Amino acid sequence: MANTPPTPVRTFKIFKEAFFLPKANPSLILSVYLICLLATYLYVAAFQLSTFSLLRDLTNKLTSFVTADPSSPTYFQLLSAILHDVKEITSVEVVFIIIGTIVSCIVRTVTVYALAMTHVKKLLTPKDLLCNITRIIKGPIITQFLVSLLSFGYAVLLTVVVLLLWYISDGSTFLLILVGLLAFAAVVWYLYLTTLFLLSITVSVVEQGCYGVRAVARATELIKGSKWAGVGIIIISIVVSIPIVAVYVTAFAFIHPGLWSQLGVELVYMLVIEVLSLFIWAAFTVYYFECRRSHGEATPDMVGNAVYSAIPTADAV
């Protein structure tokens, strides 16, 4: 018998399969896209409707505050009013951050579950999908909360270290170069961590009972030998998103800053960005199954079962 090593995971192959994956069950994937688009857009619209007048009022007060006489009573009245508006806006934003986190977790879970079931040829209806999601939603939410904390913690730590080194460099060319190299290495490592975290979310959706720290550990195991394929997905996604975001920012800079104009631009932006998001999650779903294959694990009969069976790696003579 001759041992046959598993075929390496390739980013191009992942993108190719991800591109054609929605065609296996177009009605379900289209329904998922529309559900995610509607949920995300309603969230954004509700946030803008809740804060638009507050932000406009705050902007007007700040403009008056800059030109006010510091010795006049109006100056302190404006300062008090500005602080009150900032407190009110902050309270609204905190509430919407919590709501947005929940909406984001549900949207990601629905998307990955639909794509994973489609990948293993389980053709669900939208009704089946929504019924099954209620059974598995807890694990993915816990995992997404954990990886968000880890990602935020890493970003804060990196920022503090780089700023501290830059401050103590005191203009030293050698130390500035060192800071630059450290920042570059940290960004590369962050790309790896992002790949690991997104794979962890996929694991928590597909493998029932594997969530939180266990999902991260499982993803760490699966990503071995295939990490650059996953990093490639992240890099290409960033490159593709740059012109989309650039057009979005440019549109906001040149349109009339009215509420309905903003909502119109947001809708167009969401239509495009949700397509990109769907494709990225399709790529990570394929990536997950490719990582399993590269480790000799068969595709599970049912998504949600944490049963791993080895694929024979020997050819019969």
N, C-alpha and C positions, 0 to 999 in steps of 0.2 A: 504494500500500500504506500502511496505517495501522499505526503501532507501537502495540501493546497492552502496557502495563506489567503486570508480574506482580501478582496479587492479594496484598495484604499478609497476613502470617501472623497469625491471630487465636487468642488463648488459648481462647476458648469452642469454636471449631471443633476445636482440638487435643483438648480434653477430651471432646468429643462422639465423635470418631473413636476415641480411646483407650478410651472406655467400651465401645464395640461391637467393638473389635478382637479380644478373646478369643473372641467368638462365631464368628469365621471358622474357628477350629480349636480347639474347646473341649477335646477330649481331650488335645491337646498342651499347651495352656496350663494345664490342670488338673494334668497330670503335672509340668510345670515348677514350679507352685506347691507341690505336695506335696514335690518333690525339694528345693526351696529351704527350705521349712518344716522338713523333716526334718534337713537339713544344719545349719541355723542353730540349731534347738532342741537337737540332739545336742551341738553345740559349747557352747551356754550351759549345758546340763545337766552336761556333763563339767567345765566350769570351776567350777560351783557344788559339784559333788561333790568336786573336788580342793581347794577352798579353804574349804569350810564349817567343817570341824572346826578348821582353822588359824585362821580368823578368830574363831571362838567362843573358842578357847583364848587368843588374843591379847587379846580383849575382857576376859576374866576376869583376865588378868595386869595389864592396864592399870587395871582397877578396884582391884585389890589394891595396885598401885604408887602410886596417888593417895593412899591412906590409910596407906601404910607410913612408918615413921620413917626419915628420911634418914640418921640416924646408925647404923642397925642393919645387920647383914650381909645381912638379907633384902632390904633396899632394893636393894643392888647386885646380888644374885642375880636379883631380878626384872628389873632393868634389862638385865642380860646376856641373860636369857631372852627379853625383849621384842625386843631387837635381833636375836637369832637368829631369832625368828619373823618379824619384818619382812623379814629377808634371804631367808628361805625363801619367804614369800608373794610377794615381788618376783620371785624366780626363776621361780616358777610362772606369775605373771602375764606375764612376758616371753615365756615359751614359748607361752602361750595367745594373746598379742597377735600373734605370728608366725603361729600356726595360724589365728587369726581373720581375719587379713588375707588369707591364701590362700583360705580358705573364702569370704570376701566377694567376692573377685575372680572366683572360679569361678561363684558364684551369680549375680553381675551379668552375666557373660558369657553364661551359659546363658539367662538371662531375656531379655536384649536380642536375642540371636541368634534365639530362638524367636519373639519379637514381630516382629522385622524380616522374617523369612521369612514369617510369617503376613501381614504387611502387603503384601508383594509377591506374595501368592497362591501361595506355595510351601508346600504342605501336607505337612509332615514328620511322621513318626511319632517317638515318643520315642527309639526306637533310632537312627533317622537323625540326630536332634539330637545325641545323645551321641557318635556317630561323627564328626560334622562339627566338634564343639567341640574335639576333640583337635587338629584341624588349624589352628585359628585362635587357640588360647588364649594363646600367647606374647605377641602384640601387645597385647591388652587388659590383661594382667597388668602389662606394662611401663608402659602408659599410666596405669593406676590407681595404680601406685606413684609415678609422676611427679606426677600431680595431687594425690595425698595429701601429698607433700612440699611442693608449691607452696602448697596450702591451709594446711598447718600453719605454714609459714614466714610466710605473710601474717598469720595469726592471732597468732603470736608477735610479729612486728614491730609490728602494730597495738597490741597490749597494752602493749608497752614504750613506744611513743611516747605513748599516752594517759596512762599512769601517770607518765611523765616530765613531761609538760606539766601534769598535775594537781599534781604535787609542786612544780614551780617556780612555779605560779600563786600560791601563798602567800595564798590567800583572795581574790585579785583577781576581782571579778565579771566583768570583761571577759574575762579569760583563761579562767575557768570556762565562760563561754558559748562561747568559741572551742573549748575542749576538747569541749564537748557537740556543737557543729556538726561538728567534725572526726570525732567518733565516729559521728554520724549518717551523714555522707558515706561513711565507711569501711564502715559496715554495708551501705549501698546498693551500694557497689562490690563488697562481698563477695557480695551476691546475684547480681550480674552474673558474678563469677568462678565462683560455684557453677554457674550456668547454663552457662557456657563449659566448665567441667571435666566436667560430666555429658554435655554434647554431645560432648566429646572422647572420652569412653569409648564412646559410641554409634558415633562415627566409627571408632574402632579395631576395633570388633566387625564393623561392616558393610563397611568398605572394607579389603580385604586388603592388607597391606603398609604401611598408613598407621597408624602408632602412635607413641607417645612424643611428642616435640616436633612431629613432622609432624602428628599427630592434633590437637594443640592449635592449630597454625597453620591447619589445615584447618577446625576449628571456628570459629576467629576469622574466617575468610573467610565461612563459611556464616551466622554469626550477624548479620552486617551487615544492618541494616534490619529485623531481627526480634528484637532482643535483649529488648524489653519483653514480647513474648509468652512467651519462655522464663523471664524473671524472674517473670511472672505465675504460671507453673506452680509455681515455688519458693515464692512467697508463699502461694498457696492450699494447697499441701501442708503448709506450716508451720502455717497456721490450722487445718487439719483434724487435724493430729497433736497439737495442744495438748491438746484434751480427752481423747484416747486416753492420752497420757502422764500427764495429771493423774489419771485413774482408776487407772492402773497404780501410780503413786506412792502414792495414797491407799490402795489395796489393801494394799500392803506396810506402810503405817503402822498398819493396823488388824488385820491377820491375825496369827495366832500365828507367830512367826518360826522355824518349823521348816523343815527341809530340804524335805520333801515338799510342804508348803504353798507354799513358794517356787517349787518346780518346777511346781506346778499353776497358780499365777498367771502364771509365765513362759509356759506353754503357751497360756493364753488370750490373753495379750498378743501372742505370736508369731502366733497365728491371725489376729489383727486387723491387726497391723503389716505382715505379709507381703502381705496383700491391698492395703494402701495402697502398699507398695513396688512391687508388681506394676503397680499403676495408674500410679504416677509414671514407671516405666520405659516403660510403654506410651505415656504422654504424650510422653516425650522421644524415643521412637522415631518417633512421628507428627511431632513437632516437627522432627526431623532431615530427614525426607522433605519436609515443608512448606518448610523452608529451602532444600533443593535445588530444589524447584519454583519458589520465589520468585526464585532466581538463574538460572532457565531451564535447569536440568539435569533430564534425564529420569530416571525411576526405573530403576535398573539391572535388567537381566534376571535376574541372579543376585546375591544378596547375597554380598559378598566380593570382587566385581570392582570395581576402582578405575578404571572407565571412565566418563567423564562425557560425555554428549552433550546438546547444547543443544536445548531445545524451541523450535520456530519461534514468534517473537513478532510476526509480521506476518500480517495477514489478506489473503488473495488477493482481488484486485478482479475 
